[in-house]
């Protein structure tokens, strides 16, 4: 008599994760985050299904991506060093986020772009603005944003 030990393939573990009833804690476990990250790279259909499952648990796509980066131990890209982030006079910006490589000042929104001549600053908006509200339609998943901006 032989006893064979085998490991489940990641695809099989992803399928089991999709079929199981999991809690938020289970969904955010290191093992399941690694599986979801693997699915993102190798199994796009299952990744979409996982995103829907995580969304039903109240975990947004952005939070899921942040978890992937934390789990992978990735650091911010080098281009993030070009800018100091959000700097608006008279406005508490603690906890607010900008996409990597963007800067918001009293002069507006700008970002760093790589050109043939090297890094160049591109101005996207002449006035600062903030996203003050995000509304999501639960039937079709569409999103609407409310912007607040400084009148000059």
Wavefront OBJ file of the C-alpha trace (Angstrom):
o trace
v 0.000 0.000 0.000
v 1.237 3.464 -0.964
v 0.349 6.749 0.627
v 0.714 9.713 -1.678
v 0.952 13.221 -0.409
v 0.084 16.027 -2.751
v -0.267 19.744 -2.649
v -3.289 21.478 -4.043
v -2.548 23.581 -7.062
v -3.183 27.278 -6.548
v -6.001 27.161 -9.078
v -7.739 24.490 -6.972
v -7.283 26.558 -3.806
v -8.743 29.605 -5.601
v -11.749 27.521 -6.695
v -12.261 26.368 -3.092
v -11.997 29.950 -1.866
v -14.660 31.006 -4.373
v -16.990 28.202 -3.260
v -16.585 28.753 0.467
v -18.450 31.090 2.775
v -15.755 33.285 4.260
v -15.682 36.151 6.724
v -13.797 39.414 6.297
v -11.050 38.055 8.562
v -10.720 34.937 6.384
v -10.694 37.036 3.211
v -7.858 39.200 4.559
v -5.712 36.311 5.777
v -2.207 36.245 4.336
v -2.850 32.942 2.527
v -6.063 34.155 0.855
v -4.480 37.481 -0.116
v -1.621 35.572 -1.761
v -4.180 33.445 -3.631
v -6.102 36.517 -4.772
v -2.865 38.174 -5.876
v -1.934 35.029 -7.821
v -5.392 34.987 -9.425
v -4.919 38.599 -10.501
v -1.786 37.641 -12.426
v -2.626 34.145 -13.662
v -6.419 33.553 -13.528
v -8.249 36.713 -14.634
v -11.747 35.186 -14.634
v -11.376 33.841 -11.105
v -9.848 37.160 -10.038
v -12.983 39.004 -11.172
v -15.099 36.502 -9.234
v -12.910 37.016 -6.147
v -13.226 40.797 -6.442
v -17.015 40.448 -6.483
v -16.886 38.137 -3.464
v -14.644 40.581 -1.569
v -16.889 43.490 -2.546
v -19.912 41.679 -1.055
v -17.920 41.462 2.178
v -17.479 45.246 2.100
v -13.870 45.239 0.906
v -13.401 47.766 -1.904
v -11.162 47.092 -4.888
v -8.797 49.842 -3.763
v -8.496 48.331 -0.274
v -7.889 44.927 -1.836
v -5.055 46.337 -3.976
v -3.561 48.024 -0.888
v -3.653 44.658 0.900
v -1.830 43.021 -2.024
v 0.933 45.614 -1.813
v 1.216 45.234 1.947
v 1.264 41.442 1.717
v 3.920 41.554 -0.990
v 5.978 44.053 1.013
v 6.212 46.364 -1.970
v 7.452 49.885 -1.508
v 6.231 53.033 -3.201
v 7.679 53.541 -6.695
v 10.696 55.813 -6.916
v 8.721 58.495 -8.790
v 6.685 59.139 -5.636
v 9.763 60.899 -4.223
v 9.358 63.767 -6.694
v 6.381 65.165 -4.808
v 5.522 65.911 -1.225
v 1.842 64.901 -1.489
v -1.098 67.044 -0.453
v -0.244 70.586 0.670
v -3.266 72.882 0.959
v -3.292 75.954 3.202
v -6.127 76.016 5.727
v -7.372 72.494 4.876
v -6.742 69.476 7.078
v -5.370 66.895 4.642
v -4.556 64.204 7.202
v -5.638 60.806 5.885
v -6.266 62.016 2.338
v -4.513 60.178 -0.470
v -3.212 61.059 -3.908
v -2.275 58.597 -6.635
v 1.448 57.840 -6.809
v 3.387 60.594 -8.547
v 0.714 63.306 -8.148
v 0.875 66.500 -6.106
v -1.907 68.866 -5.076
v -0.916 72.376 -3.985
v -2.659 75.738 -3.894
v -1.512 76.048 -7.543
v -3.507 72.958 -8.587
v -2.913 69.317 -9.481
v 0.226 68.110 -11.249
v 2.004 64.841 -11.895
v 5.350 63.564 -13.086
v 5.555 62.072 -16.575
v 8.527 60.402 -18.215
v 9.389 61.823 -21.645
v 12.312 61.308 -24.010
v 13.975 64.278 -22.290
v 13.467 62.735 -18.856
v 10.960 63.430 -16.070
v 8.646 66.369 -16.723
v 5.933 67.981 -14.573
v 2.484 68.023 -16.220
v -0.168 70.392 -14.830
v -3.616 68.749 -14.765
v -5.668 71.426 -13.002
v -5.093 75.114 -12.269
v -7.050 74.978 -9.018
v -6.920 72.520 -6.107
v -9.896 70.193 -5.630
v -10.922 67.367 -3.336
v -13.235 64.415 -3.814
v -15.691 64.980 -0.984
v -18.186 62.212 -1.666
v -18.253 58.911 -3.548
v -21.588 57.353 -4.432
v -21.812 53.802 -5.777
v -24.859 52.378 -7.532
v -25.284 48.858 -6.109
v -27.292 47.637 -9.106
v -24.739 48.314 -11.846
v -21.582 49.178 -9.877
v -21.214 52.639 -11.431
v -19.685 55.380 -9.312
v -20.233 59.130 -9.071
v -17.945 61.602 -7.358
v -18.643 64.957 -5.745
v -15.796 67.455 -6.121
v -15.121 70.509 -3.993
v -12.765 73.154 -5.304
v -11.378 76.548 -4.443
v -12.901 79.466 -6.359
v -10.317 82.044 -7.297
l 1 2 3 4 5 6 7 8 9 10 11 12 13 14 15 16 17 18 19 20 21 22 23 24 25 26 27 28 29 30 31 32 33 34 35 36 37 38 39 40 41 42 43 44 45 46 47 48 49 50 51 52 53 54 55 56 57 58 59 60 61 62 63 64 65 66 67 68 69 70 71 72 73 74 75 76 77 78 79 80 81 82 83 84 85 86 87 88 89 90 91 92 93 94 95 96 97 98 99 100 101 102 103 104 105 106 107 108 109 110 111 112 113 114 115 116 117 118 119 120 121 122 123 124 125 126 127 128 129 130 131 132 133 134 135 136 137 138 139 140 141 142 143 144 145 146 147 148 149 150 151 152
